[in-house]
């Protein structure tokens, strides 16, 4: 049977399980050919061992300029494949799509910012924001939209403060980042959102360079070793990653705990489990579950020969699709060795939800919170099914 083009996306095995087509491929052919919806040929890697091996192999390149951008799912107004194509331009500052030494140079600019010690100093401020939003959540008319009233505001307030972005502008970047991430947006709409975001950040970066403050973007703008275009790319990456992925984790993590009431009860009984629970939820949910690379030379992976220049899509589903919160330390699905300073900042920052009146609700009560908005990058819907408070 011929597989339809693009990544299997249907959540037919449940909201937290891989699509059944992915599970079958993992078991039968963990490195398999993939026909992208634009007609180009590539490879889909689903096996846990094969994904880890490839992501640790520098011959699988992150460089965006090695080929065209292949969207792995049907997108409105997607152009048809051409026999001859120009590679995608490398976006300055967007170091996730670079290899060393370019990646190393830009990442090093941020290593002094996201240290464990700095994150610990930031912890009190983040806890205060989370507690205030929990109190706000409790005061909202019921049912409450968890995403709009908590999951989005908390990371938005944090990242705006860190980058020096006026919080009043949050609607602009939330709207445009959602438009970039959503699958059903046309290529034209995605590009319009990208242009709006980068234009805004270009003006902001220029202002920071002219009159720097104490925020991260100002610190980057003080020197002359980063171009304005690189500042825009770094700012875009941090702004998008700093609120979109965190908001999804907060919403989906809540949903996952409500779907696993015994795990939620264990957390309520022993807050000391929270740091390990954060790592376990990162492993279990893996909100960034698709990564892309290009084969920079002819390669072999999982017994398959991958020609030079072919795009590869990696599905980063956890090896075990069961939520297990325990005192034993676990690691999230990071593919390589963590840098010394890259301990999970999330695990260092735990708001004590039990102290907020919004953290408990009686089963069937009209005060029960309902997180009814779709998590914007994932087609899942969260509704409260609280057990005894």
N, C-alpha and C positions, 0 to 999 in steps of 0.2 A: 504494500500500500504506500503510495507516494504521500509524503508529509507536505502539508501546505507551506508556502513560503513564510519566513519569519519565525520568531520565537514562539513556542507554545506558551500561551498566557492564561488559558481557561482554568479557573480555580475549581476544577471539578472534584478535587479530593478534599476540599475543606479550606477555610480561610487561611490556615497557617501551614498547610502542606503544599509541597510542590505540585504543579499540574501533573496529572497521571502520565502524560506524554514524556515529561522530564524524568520521572521515576523509571519509566521503561527504558529510556535511553541510558540512564545511569547504569542499569543492570545489564543491558545488552550491547550498547556501543557508546561508551562514555565520551569518545571523541568522534563526532559524526559530521557529515557534510551538512551545510546550511545554505539554503537559497534565500537570500535577502529579498524583501518585497520589491526592491527596485530592480531585481533581476541578476544582481551580482552573486557570485559564488563565494562562500566562506566556510567557516567551521564553527560548530557549536560544541563546547566542552562542558560536560555536566558531571563527570566523575569527581569526587572529592579529592582524591589523590592527584588526579591529572590537573585539576584547577590549581592546587597548591604548587605542583611542580612547575607549571607554566608561568604562574605569576611571580615565581622566584627566579625565572630564567630571563636574563636581560635581552636575549635574542627575540623574545616577544616584546615588541616595542610599543610604548605608549604614544609615540609621536603622531600627532594628528596630520602632519604634512606628508605622510607616506602614502596616502590614498584618499579617496573621497570619504565623506562621512556617510556611513550606511545606517539608516534607521531600521532597527530590527523588527518593526511592526508596521502594519498598514497605517499610513498617515495621509490625511486629505491633501490633494494637490501634489503628491509625491511625483517627481519627474521619473521618466523611464530610464533604464540603464543605457548607457552609451558604450560603444566598443572602445572609444578613446575618451579618456576623462582626465581632467586636471586634478592633482591632489588638493586636499583642503588646505587653506592657508593656516599657518601656525598663529594662534592668537597670542599676542604678547602677554606675559604675566600669568597665563592659565597653565600653571606648571603641572597639573594633573595629566596634561596631554604632552608631556615632555619626558625625555630621558636625561640622565647625567651626560655632560656636566651642567646643562641648562637647568634641569630640575633641581640639582643640588644647590646651584647658586641662588635661586629664588627661594627655595625652602629654607636655606640657611638664614635668610633675612628674617624669618619668622621664629627661629628656634629660641631666641631670647624672649619672645613674647609668650609662648605657650609652654612655659616650664611648669613643673609641679608646684614649685614655691609660689609662682605668680597665680596659678589657679587656686591655690589654697587661700591666698590673700583675697581673691575674688569670691571665694565661697560664701562669706557672710552676706555679701551683696546679692548673690544669686538666691540664697535661701530667703532673704527678705522679699525679693520679687515674687518667688514662688508662694510664700505664705500670704502675701497681699492678694495674689490672684486666687488662691484658695478661698480666702475670705470673700472676695468679690464673687466667686462661683457660688458660694453658699447664699449670697444675698440676691442672686439673679432669680427672676421668675422661672418656674419649673414648667416643662423640662428644660434642661440647660444644654446648649451646644458646647461640648467639651473642647472641640477644636477651636472654635471662635473665641471662647471665653477663657481658655487656659493654655491649651497646647501651642497655639500660635503666639499669644502675647508674651509668654515667658521667654522663649528664645529670642523673639524680636526685640524685647526690651534689653536683654543681655547683649546681643550682638550689636545693636545700635549704639549702646554705651561704649562697647569695646572699640568699635570702628569710628566713632564720632559722627554717626549718621543721625540726623534729627528724627526722633521717634514719630513726629508729625508726618513724616514722609513714608511711613511703613506701608500704607495702603498701596502706594505706587510700586514698591519692590515686591510686596506680597502678591499683588495681582499679576505683575509681569513674570515673576519667577514661577508662579503656578501655570501661566500660559506657556512658558518654555517647557515645563515638565509634563503637562498633560498630554496624553496620547492622541486625543481627538482634535487637537488644534492643527490647523493647516501650517504648512511650511512658511507661508507668508505671515501668518499671525505670530508664529514663533520668532521669525526674524524681526518683526516689528517690536516684539517685546524685548528682544536682545538689544535692538538699537535704542529703545527707551531707557533700558537699564544702563547701558554703557555711556550714553550721553549724560545721564544724571551723574554717574560716577566720575566721568571726565571733569565735569564742573566742580564736583566735590573735591576731587584730588587736586585740581588747580588751586582751589581755595585753601586747602590744607598746606600746599607747598608755599603759598604766599603768606599765610598766617597760621602756622602749626599750633596745635594744642597738645594735650597729653595722651591722646588716643592712639591706637595702632596705626591707622592710616597716616596720621601726622608724623609718627615716628618713621614710617617708611618714606614719607615725602621729604624729610629733612635733608637727606643726602642727595647727591647728584648721580649716584650709580644706578638708579632706576629711572627709566623713561616714564613720561606721563602715561603712555599706553600700557606699560607694565604695571603701573599703579592701578590702572583701571581693571586690568585682568585679575590681579591679586584681590582687589576689592570685591569684584564680582564673585570670585570663587569663595571668599570668606563670607560674604553676605548670603549667598545661596546656601552654602553648606552650613552656615551658622544658624539658620532658622528653619529651613525646609526639612532637613533630615531630622533635626531635633524635635520639631513639631510632630513629625510622623512617628518618631519613637515614643513620645509622650502619649499620643493618642492610641497607637497600636499596643504599646506596653500596658496601658490601662485595660484595653480590650482583652489582651492575652491573660492578664491576671483575673479579670472577671470570668473568663472562660475556664479558668483553672482555680476554683475557689479554695482548694486545699493549699495551693501555693500562696494565695493572697492571705489566708489565715495564718500561715507560717510567718509571713512578713510582718503582719500586725502583731503577732505574739513576740517576735524577736527582731527589732529594728537593726540589730547587728548583722543581719543577713543582707541588708540593702546593698552594700558595695558589690557583693558577689551576685546579687540578683540583677543589678544593672548590667554586668558583664554577660550574664546568662541571657538576658533579654536581647542584648546586642547580637549574641550568637543565634538565638532562636528566631528573631525577626529579620535580621540582616536587611535593613531597609534599602541599602544600596546592594541589590542582588544581581546586577548585571554589569560586567566590566568588559572593556574592549581592548584588543591589542592587534598589532600587525606583525606578521612573521617577517623579520628583517633578513632572513636567509632561509634556504630550504631546511625544514626541521622535521623531526619525528616525535610524535607524542601519542602515547597510548596505543602504539602499534600502527598509527596512521601517518602517512607522509603529507606534510603541509607545505605547499610550494611558497617560495618567497613572495611577499607582497599580499598574501591572502589575509583578509580580516578574520579575526577570531572573536567569538562572543563567549564569555564565561558566565555560567549561572552559578552564583555563589550561595547555594542553599546549604544549610547546616547538615552535618553528617547524620545527626540524630534529631528528628523533628518532634521531640518531646521536651516540654518545659520542665527543667529540674533545678529548683532553687535549693541550695544546701550550703553549709558552712565551708565546703571545699571550694577553693578558688578555681575558677574556670577562665578560659580565654575566649574572647570573641573571635570572629572568623577573619581576622586580619591575616593576610596571606604570607607575610614575611616576618622577620624579626623586627620587633619594635625598637625604635630609637630610644636611647636612655631616658629622654625627657618626655616621651610620648605615652606615659601612663594615662589611662582613660581619665580625662578631665571630668567626665560625667560621673564616674564612680567616686570622685573626690567631693562631689557636690550633691548632697542629699537633703531635700526639704523634708521636714518632719510633718508629713501629711496628717498624722494622727492628732496633731495639736489643733487642727483647723476644724471648725464646725461643718465644713463642706466635705469632709473626708469620709463620713459615714452616712448611710441612709437605711431606712427600714424597708424590708422586702415588700413590694407592692404599694409602697407609700407614694402619695402624689408628689412628695419631695424628692423622689428618686431621680437621680441625674441621668439624662439620656444623651449620649454623644452621637447625635444623629447625622452629623455631616460626614460625607465620605472623606477619608484621609486622601489628600488630593493627588498623591502620586501612586496610590494603591487602590484597587477597587474593592475595598472592604468597608463595612459599615459597623460601627461600634454602638451597642446599646447596653445600658446598665442592667445587670442581672445580679444585684447585690445579695449576698447571703446575710446572716445575722451580723450586725455591726459589733 
